[in-house]
Each structure stands twice: as C-alpha cells, then as structure tokens.
Amino acid sequence: MGAQLATGLFGMVGRILGGAIAGPIGAAIGGMAGGIIGSLLFQRKNKPLVPDVQLMNSSYGKAIPIVWGKMRLPANMIWQTDITTKEHSVGKSFGQTAYSYYQSAAFAFCEGPVDYKKL
C-alpha cells in the first residue's frame, strides 16, 4: 500500500509541475514521469493477479437439448479445475516477470455423441 501511495504522489507532483511549465501536455508527460520515478524508487512487487471473473456457470436442472442434424448450441460447463499460475521471465535487460494462467474445464452441449466445428 505504501509503494502505491508514493507512486501516486510522485505522479501527482509530476502532473502539477508539468502542467505549470507546459500546460496540459506537460501535465500528462510529468504525471507519467513521476509515476515511473515513484515505481522505480519504491519497487512495487510483481504479483500474479487473476481477476475474479465468472465467464460461464452451470445450473442444476437445466434442460439438455436433443439434436437431429445441425444446430448451434450454447455450452454448459459441467466441471472445472482451479486456476494454476506459471511464472516465467520476459526480457533480457529488465528482468521482468510474466505470468501464464491455466485451467481445465469440461462442457456439455446436448445428449448423445456429437461432432463439432470451430467457426
């Protein structure tokens, strides 16, 4: 929390000074420069952040379609694992860290065997 506050303060000071010297464009440049200086001085930690977003859901008692021929169907998620995080380095000179996120899931479309095509 302290590093974010310091970075924000450096950014605000940069906006004020840049705006006083060169107007709105100077304020934008000063704010960006102040934020960069603040983050370099206080070294914020890189954290793997996964937003808590629900892309699909499943519901008990949902009707299972029976299909003859071709039909477009929405998927019903029936199983999923927890999200796993894999850390790897990116860039040779800056030593930045990037994160990849993986999750397995199973989907049900209709009753019986089915062939599907990607659109």
Summary of the structure (lengths in Angstrom):
residues: 119
radius of gyration: 24.6
end to end distance: 45.5
largest distance: 71.4
contacts: 234
relative contact order: 0.14
helix: 34%
strand: 19%
